[in-house]
Amino acid sequence: MCEHARRARRSKGRAARHHALELRGHLIFAELSTILLNHTVVHPDCRHFRGDIPCRPNKEHGYQCAGCPVYAPVRQRLLIIKLGAIGDVIRTTPLLRRLRQEYPSAYITWLTHTPAILPQDAVDEILKFDFAAVLQLQAREFDIVFNLDKDKEAGALLNTLKATQKFGYALRPYDGVAWPANDLARHKFLTGVFDQLSLQNTKPYVQEIFELCGYEFRGEEYVFDNHADKGYQWPQLPPAGRRVGLNTGCGDRWTTRLWSDEKWVSLITQLQQAGYAPVLLGGAAEEERNQRLQAATGAPYLGHFPLPQFINLLDQMDLVVTQVTMAMHISIALRKPTVLMNNIFNPHEFDLYGRGQIVQPNRECVCFYRGTCKLGTSCMEDLPAEKVLAAVQASLPLASA
C-alpha cells in the first residue's frame, strides 16, 4: 500500500472514530444533561459542575443550573497519562492543541508527577499521580485515554480504566512488561527498546507522540505558561543588548553531555566581545559552577529559583544555549531561539520549530544514550566554543536588534 493510500486510510479511520465519539457524546448528553433532584435542576454534565462544592459561577455570581448563562455541556471526556520527566511532559503539550481542535467540547484530564509544569488554563483537570487520583480515575468512564508512558504503573492503570478507546502503552498481564496498546504505538515503542532503531529514527518526539495518538503532526506549538503574571522582577539582568542565556548543567544522569569550565569561559568571552550579553542559568546543582564562571568572566548569575520563577527568568532571554535538559524544553516552549548542544542523543528527536540550531562535537559520538564515555574523555570536549558562537550569531543576529 502506498503512503498516500495509508494516509487516506488513517484519515478515514480518524473521521469514523471522531463520529462515533460525537454520537456517543450526544447520547450521553441527552441522558445526563438535565436531572431533577428534589425539584431542583442540576446539570452534572457541565464543565463547571463540581459535585462536592459549589461551582465557580455559583460562588461568584449566584448562578444555578436552571437557566445558567454559562452552562457548558461536556461532550467527551479525555484522559492523558504522562507522568514524567518534566521535559517530556512539557513537550507533550502540543497534543492539547489538536485535542481542542478535534473535540472542542471535551473535558481534558491530565495525570502527572508534576502538576505545576502544566498550563492551568489549558487543562480542565490536572491530577498528581497518587493513590487518591488513581482510585477516582478507576471509578470513572472516559471516551479516550492516552497513556504516553511506558512506566509499569502507567500501563497497569491503563489496563484498569474504563474507556471507549485506549492509545499508547499497556502492561502485559502475563509478564508485566510495557507493551503497545494498539498498532499506532509500535513505532515509538520499538525506538525506545532498541538502540539501533532509535539511531535510525528520523521523527521528532512530538511527531511520534501525535502518531501514537492517531494524529498527523502539523507543527503544533507547545502550550505553556511563562508566569508573567507573578510579578517577578529582574533588575540584575543586563538592561541592554541581546541576552543569551547559558544553561551550564545537564543533570546527573547523562554526564557525558557536560562541557568543561574552560569551554564555557571561552564562549562567554567570545559572546561578550561580539556584543552579546550572556547570562548564566541553572539550578542548585549548577550553583558552584556558575559562581566560578561569574568570577572568571563577570557574566551575571542571579542564582537558582523555584520552577515558575526559573521559567520566567528564561523568558527574559533572547536566546538560550543549553544541553538536552529541562531548560531546553522550556526554551522551546517559550518560543525562544535555542542553540542545542547535543552529543549522545539522536538529533532528529528534537524539533526547534525553525528557531535556533543543533550543534554537535567535531568528533562523532560513540556513546549513544550512555552516562559515561567509553573512550574516557567525552566528545563534548571536541565541541569548540567558536562553533557554538556561530550558531548563536546565525540564530540571533545582532543586526536585527
Residue pairs with C-beta under 8 A, 6 or more apart in sequence:
1 9
7 216
10 214
10 216
13 214
14 214
14 215
17 165
17 214
18 102
18 103
20 164
21 76
21 103
21 143
21 144
21 164
21 165
22 75
22 76
24 76
24 143
24 164
25 75
25 76
25 105
25 143
26 75
28 45
29 45
29 73
29 75
32 44
32 45
33 43
33 45
33 73
34 41
34 42
34 43
34 65
35 41
35 42
35 43
35 44
36 42
40 64
40 65
40 66
41 64
41 65
41 66
42 49
42 65
43 49
43 65
43 68
43 71
43 73
44 51
45 73
45 74
46 55
46 65
46 68
46 71
46 72
46 73
46 74
47 72
47 73
47 74
47 107
47 124
48 55
48 56
48 57
48 70
48 72
49 55
49 65
57 63
57 68
57 70
58 64
63 69
63 70
65 71
72 105
73 105
74 105
74 106
74 107
75 103
75 105
75 106
76 103
76 105
76 106
76 107
76 143
76 144
77 106
77 107
77 109
77 140
77 141
77 142
77 143
78 99
78 103
78 106
78 107
78 108
78 109
78 142
78 143
78 144
78 145
78 146
79 108
79 109
79 110
79 111
79 137
79 142
79 144
79 145
79 146
79 161
79 163
80 92
80 95
80 108
80 109
80 110
80 111
80 146
80 148
81 111
81 145
81 146
81 147
81 148
81 149
81 154
81 157
81 158
81 168
82 88
82 89
82 92
82 110
82 111
82 112
82 146
82 148
82 149
83 89
83 111
83 112
83 113
83 129
83 149
83 151
83 153
83 154
84 112
84 113
84 114
84 149
85 326
86 114
86 117
86 326
86 329
87 325
87 326
87 328
87 329
88 205
88 329
89 112
89 114
89 117
89 118
90 117
90 222
90 224
90 326
90 329
90 330
90 333
91 205
91 206
91 209
91 222
91 329
91 332
91 333
92 148
92 206
92 209
93 118
93 119
93 122
93 222
93 223
93 224
93 333
94 206
94 209
94 210
94 217
94 220
94 221
94 222
94 223
95 146
95 209
95 210
95 213
95 215
95 220
96 108
96 119
96 122
96 123
96 223
97 220
97 221
97 223
98 210
98 215
98 218
98 220
99 106
99 108
100 106
100 108
102 215
106 143
107 124
107 125
108 123
108 124
108 125
109 123
109 124
109 125
109 126
109 127
109 137
109 142
110 118
110 123
110 125
110 126
110 127
111 127
111 128
111 129
111 133
111 137
111 157
112 118
112 126
112 127
112 128
112 129
113 128
113 129
115 126
115 127
115 128
116 307
116 308
117 307
118 126
119 223
119 224
119 225
120 126
120 225
121 225
122 223
127 133
127 137
129 153
134 157
137 157
137 161
138 157
138 160
138 161
138 162
140 162
141 162
141 163
142 161
142 162
142 163
142 164
143 163
143 164
143 165
144 163
144 164
144 165
144 166
144 167
145 158
145 161
145 163
145 165
145 166
145 167
145 168
146 167
146 168
146 212
146 213
147 154
147 155
147 157
147 158
147 166
147 167
147 168
147 169
147 170
147 181
148 168
148 169
148 209
148 212
148 213
149 155
149 168
149 169
150 169
150 178
150 189
150 192
151 178
152 171
152 176
152 178
154 169
155 169
155 170
155 171
155 178
155 179
156 171
158 166
158 168
158 169
158 170
158 171
158 181
159 170
159 171
159 173
166 181
166 182
167 181
167 182
167 184
167 185
167 212
167 213
167 214
168 181
168 185
168 212
168 213
169 178
169 179
169 180
169 181
169 185
169 189
170 178
170 179
170 180
170 181
171 177
171 178
171 179
172 178
172 179
178 189
179 189
180 186
180 189
184 211
184 212
184 213
184 214
185 212
187 203
187 208
187 211
187 212
188 208
188 209
188 211
188 212
190 197
191 197
191 198
191 201
191 208
192 198
195 368
195 369
198 346
198 368
198 369
199 346
199 368
201 208
201 346
201 348
201 349
202 348
203 211
203 348
204 217
204 348
204 349
204 350
204 351
205 349
205 350
205 351
206 217
206 220
206 351
207 217
207 351
210 216
210 217
210 220
211 217
219 353
221 335
221 353
222 332
222 333
224 330
224 333
224 334
225 308
225 311
226 311
226 312
226 315
226 334
227 308
227 309
227 311
227 312
227 315
228 312
228 315
230 308
230 309
230 312
232 309
232 312
232 313
234 302
234 313
234 316
236 300
236 302
237 243
237 279
237 300
237 302
237 316
238 277
238 279
238 300
240 277
241 275
241 276
241 277
241 401
242 275
242 276
242 277
242 318
242 319
242 396
242 398
242 401
243 276
243 277
243 278
243 279
243 316
243 317
243 318
243 319
244 271
244 276
244 277
244 278
244 279
244 317
244 318
244 319
244 320
244 321
244 392
244 396
245 278
245 279
245 281
245 313
245 314
245 317
245 319
245 320
245 321
245 322
245 327
245 331
246 264
246 267
246 268
246 278
246 279
246 280
246 281
246 299
246 320
246 321
246 322
247 281
247 282
247 286
247 320
247 321
247 322
247 323
247 325
247 327
247 328
248 259
248 264
248 280
248 281
248 282
248 286
248 289
248 290
248 293
249 258
249 282
249 283
249 285
249 286
249 289
249 323
249 325
250 257
250 258
250 323
250 324
250 325
251 285
251 325
252 285
253 371
254 324
254 344
254 369
254 370
254 371
255 371
255 372
256 343
256 344
256 367
256 370
256 371
256 372
256 373
256 378
256 379
256 380
257 323
257 324
257 341
257 342
257 343
257 344
257 378
257 380
258 323
258 378
258 380
259 323
259 341
259 380
259 381
259 383
260 381
261 289
261 292
261 293
261 296
263 380
263 381
263 383
263 384
263 385
264 289
264 293
265 293
265 296
265 297
266 385
267 278
267 321
267 385
267 388
267 389
268 278
268 293
268 297
268 299
269 297
270 385
270 386
270 389
271 277
271 278
271 389
271 392
272 278
272 297
272 299
274 389
274 393
274 398
275 398
276 392
276 396
276 398
278 297
278 299
279 299
279 300
279 301
279 302
279 317
280 290
280 293
280 294
280 299
280 300
280 301
281 290
281 310
281 313
281 314
281 317
281 320
281 327
282 289
282 290
282 304
283 304
283 310
284 304
286 304
287 303
287 304
290 301
291 301
293 299
293 301
294 300
294 301
302 313
304 310
305 313
310 330
311 330
311 334
314 320
314 327
314 330
314 331
314 334
314 336
315 334
315 336
317 331
317 336
318 336
318 337
318 396
319 336
319 337
319 338
319 339
319 356
319 392
319 395
319 396
320 327
320 328
320 331
320 336
320 337
320 338
320 339
321 338
321 339
321 341
321 388
321 392
322 328
322 331
322 338
322 339
322 340
322 341
323 340
323 341
323 342
324 340
324 342
324 345
324 350
328 338
328 340
328 350
331 338
332 338
332 351
332 352
332 353
332 355
335 353
335 355
336 355
336 356
337 355
337 356
337 395
337 396
338 352
338 355
338 356
338 395
339 356
339 357
339 359
339 388
339 391
339 392
339 395
340 350
340 352
340 356
340 357
340 358
340 359
341 359
341 360
341 380
341 383
341 388
342 350
342 358
342 359
342 360
343 360
343 361
343 365
343 367
343 378
343 379
343 380
343 383
344 365
344 367
344 368
344 369
344 370
345 368
345 369
346 368
347 358
347 360
350 358
352 358
355 395
356 391
356 395
357 391
357 394
357 395
359 383
359 387
359 388
359 391
360 383
361 379
361 380
361 381
361 382
361 383
362 382
362 383
362 384
362 387
363 379
363 382
364 379
365 379
366 374
366 375
366 379
367 373
367 374
367 375
367 378
367 379
373 379
